[in-house]
Amino acid sequence: MDKLTRVLVTGASGFIGRSVIDALKEDHIIYAVARRSRKEAGIPYHKNIRWVQCDLSNPDTVQDMLNYLREDEPVTFIIHLAAFYDFTYEDHPEYLRTNINGTKNILEVAKELEVKRFIFSSSLAACKFPENGDKVTETTPADAEFAYAKSKKEGEILVESYSRYLPGTVLRFAAVFSDWCEYAPLYKFLLTWLGRRPDSRFIAGRGESGIPYIHISDVVSIIKTVLKNSASLDSYCVFNASPDGCVSHRELYEIATSYHFGDKMRPLFVPKPIIYPGMLIKKLLAAMKLWNVDSFEKFWMVKYIDKRLEVSSELTRRTLNWAPVPRNHITRKLLFLIEKSKSHPAEWHIKNEAALTRVGKRTNLMIYETLSKNKESVILQITDTIMSRYNDPLFQRYAKMNDEDFRCYVSTLYHLLMATVRSGDRSLMIQYIDQIAIRRYAEGFLPEEIRETLNVIKEITLNRISNEPELKGLKQTVYDYIGLTLQLAQDEVEEQYERLISQIPRDRISDSSLLPDCKKLQQMIRQLSAFYQISPEKGEYYEDMR
């Protein structure tokens, strides 16, 4: 049986990433890279998915990932979907950190692994709106002036420069939507047009503002086509993942209102000169609590009123022999979106509100990285503190432990804390603190001794980590991730002791196969703090560092 091709997908927890992974998982081994854990992302276990939690902008965690990947079979393709966008039009540190630096870091990984093709997700929004009837083609420069567009331009430049070492393909996506919508501006338009708000019939300008849209299944289709035809493609190529033309607000309004209300509603066009005053009035009414609707309109949008991002994807169709499926066109799919909003309103709103939220650097990863950076010094301080208190009744038993076992024990607890913080999943702490408690129970330790050990770890770690400059202003969040997690561990130890006392005599458990070896447990948890999967068949966490 042939080995499955290995594909690394960044942005695995995002809207596009989830769909790509779902489409490829049966025929490929997928390294799914994301800042969120698998549990946070809601990705079910699959035998072909290796979940890798990694911040691509952090060279240290990227190096960890690279070391991990080198231990397995070669990665053939990288699909780079990870990016930041927040609809504000303003500059944001994440554009440099994630979109530019993150892209450079993953390109370095691709170069080191000698992948056969690097696929970069760009956007047609990175191109200026064409003038005088022109169209955006595959050769149009990414020359729009706002921050997100500039970051995508830099990404395209990086991919082209690395094409000296590895083939690269840029896919410029149109506005990506699904049967549930999940494209924030369109979601907000539909909420307004199909609602009972005073502005539900207003459309800015002449209603000619237009952009191209592409259904998520067509996005998956073009990615699969590029993978299939990779060997025949140029070392650097740009494709438009888009149908030809664009669709205006007026067209969308007429289709949506006709289907929803059963009769075509005539829009009221708002002349461009009074858009600014109208937006200011809305903001004033909202401030006075006379307008309780969060308006999606931003002042920067006014400059694009009645402009059309017309697209021609002829080169893409010709080169790849690919085109979006006609039934997936937004003018046909809009009926499905509206029907979903009617038949499943709660789920429709949840999915779309999630699409509105763009998270930059996740606080749990910031805390994890700080824990990792201070690991050696904090573990040393914990061990020194406990050793200096051997006369304390709660620590006397540690004096009888082998020195190597004692340091292994402390290190294991610290790495377990790191793994729990990184994943955002406190069930990890419960899973493994139970195993640690079993060993301490067999060695004659009392629950109070373990509780106090965890208390020392909590106090020292919080004092050291909370004062780090990168976590300034996050004191309560740090406590939630570290303090509450270790408090949970203390309570779990007591409950585990009660179970052990009632079920297994202490003299019998020392011979039990349940007794975990400290070094094996330490190794497993150290690996767990970097990468892990969940196996529902086993009902447990297991390390995936083959």
BELKA-V991843 format. One record per helix or strand of 2 or more residues. SS is the DSSP state (hx for helix, st for strand). FROM is the first residue (numbers start at 1). TO is the last residue. If there is no record, write none. Layout:
ss={SS	SS}
from={FROM	FROM}
to={TO	TO}
This chain:
ss={st	hx	st	hx	st	hx	st	hx	st	hx	hx	st	st	hx	st	st	st	hx	hx	st	st	hx	st	hx	hx	hx	hx	hx	hx	hx	hx	hx	hx	hx	hx	hx	hx	hx	hx	st	st}
from={5	15	28	38	49	59	77	93	117	124	147	168	175	184	202	210	213	216	230	236	247	249	268	272	299	314	326	330	345	363	375	396	403	427	447	469	475	506	518	531	540}
to={10	24	34	41	53	70	80	113	123	126	162	173	178	193	204	211	215	228	232	241	248	261	270	287	304	320	328	343	356	373	387	400	423	442	466	471	503	509	528	535	543}
